[in-house]
């Protein structure tokens, strides 16, 4: 039997944003195939992937259409069959901003013909390099929103010999319920992926952080079915920031990821359940990542649903699949209320990072209010999950006091936005902190250069000093030897030397 | 394609605003103010009117001079809280110029000279109180006896500043009475035998009323428990320790907690977030410091009550306390 337990370590701060009881289940269905697919070549800050296809070329579902040069960089695949009609810059949602990035646009042909599957690559049988290569080739990335290459993450985990594999099913933002659908309808995909990854990592302990309002039964059954009896399901509070990687790790293990460190530094690797399911598909079924579950929800829509969506589907096709907009629709938000990105229009496509599409009503939002001065009330301190003093950071960011910002651990801020929400003065704290971090990094960049130059100078000075002292040591030891020598022996030595090279000794006899 | 307006995250209603917080504080002061009105007479209402009027006038004037918009600052209610706290600390029928002068000092000097809301290192209400107490010690310590506060003619004479109005009709506060009697080498037992300090019942009632308001603030999450608990805890601990040493000379913890400015101070004055320490541990230290200083001033100092001085002294220590009590952030080793 798989053990189900409650979290042994407490959750600090955070916000209760969702009901503490289970919400009525959403229907989970396949979204209709859209006529156009827009696949951005960029998913994170950094360079864009290189297209592997040309305009006019016919592509099949699962065909690699773009890749990056790095060995563990995830590839990008056509999510349905059709023709590439354009490779051009288009606006896309990238992390926390709308940016223009090159995109491959595919006009689908409706046949949805797929490339033949790759052979399975079971980690129990294959070597680790082959497994990592497969994950990168299948385009598996973190589906919890970070879209970091899973192959790269696991390569790091292998190098660090982690002892704990954590599956993140904490889903802590309201309106994001895609993992819920995965857990209740496709739990066997998660279990198979978890078993494959556990085998890959050399049988670490497997902990699954499950939101307490979700039903654990399907996952328990699926884990038992694949023989993962030793896995433990840990119920975590339905509270915002419980699902943030660093926070979940502390909640489940009591360990804290060092500042400026990685979870692998403390023997943990943490993956979202959807990522684990996608990794299982890639390894055991040879299927690349071409779709994901997206929650389409909100009073601005006729109905809500969890949709299995082809990557690259424009938002408009998803809202249409949910019966179109109602009169209440006032903002289209990609993600939840805390971290979500307000989209300027519904032509933007769903990417691997998209978890939910929330069509909010005006009553759920608030018109921006005038910022008032900080009154140091400390409401932000009570909700900060990483024990910072946002009110002090704000004051020091305003005065540009870099030393104080460092002393107050600005770098530990996870930008969760809890402080923003509770601030009675409506100060955009997280924005202030992001700006301050950027400035600090810039200043430190200059510091680094200065420090590097200084260290080079000091190294040279030390080298010269060392040479000098070596020389002096040599002279000193020579003098000491002379002093210790018996005068008669010395006379004999000098005579011997005179006989051999006939040069007079420099020093006079004592 | 449908276009939508955009806004930065987080999306959703904000919890509360400064104006709402200040309104809640004013609301929580209502039971205390009504009780004060009942036991100290209509002079309390006059002080309230004078202080509030002066507070708003000075706030508007200062904002005008600083070329700041009037609307948001006048609506945030912080200046009303300052005015009300000053008014509730003053004796009734004080010469009218004093409440006006004190409030003007609080708003113009203690608040706006330092940069307005959120910037003042000292609690404005307590700065005003200390300013008045030091400048006008006689008037500020002349509390009319309970029987006299409803006497219109006397009140009028006192209010316009005619001297000697209360001659023979002023009583000491319970804290002052105990202090004087102890100085005359009476024991607490003897004081109790003579019927206890006059006005002790009124003082108790008043403190309870402020306590009710304070509990309301705690329940609504407007103030944090740390400062009031530390103030009252330290005060009680000091009182108890000395009582154990000599019960004849040192009044009980209960007496200290229910007399003078104890509960008004612990819940409404020490908790002023701007001038208080802002870290969780720092708030405990700050509160305990106030409680301890109040006891020291009451017992060994030159004034029967010392809340204003205790708060101002601890205000001075706030930058240091804040710096020494930074919590350990996530991912930092204990020894760092």
Interface residues (C-beta under 8 A of the other chain):
Chain A: X96 X98 X246 X247 X250 X256 X257 X258 X259 X261 X316 X325 X329 X330 X331 X332 X333 X335 X337 X338 X339 X340 X341 X342 X343 X344 X345 X346 X347 X360 X364 X365 X366 X368 X369 X370 X372 X373 X374 X375 X376 X377 X378 X379 X381 X382 X385 X386 X387 X388 X389 X391 X392 X407 X408 X409 X412 X417 X420 X421 X422 X423 X424 X425 X426 X428 X431
Chain B: X1 X2 X3 X4 X5 X6 X7 X8 X9 X10 X11 X12 X13 X14 X15 X16 X17 X18 X20 X21 X72 X76 X78 X116 X117 X118 X119 X224 X273 X274 X276 X278 X279 X280 X283 X322 X326 X327 X328 X329 X330 X331 X332 X333
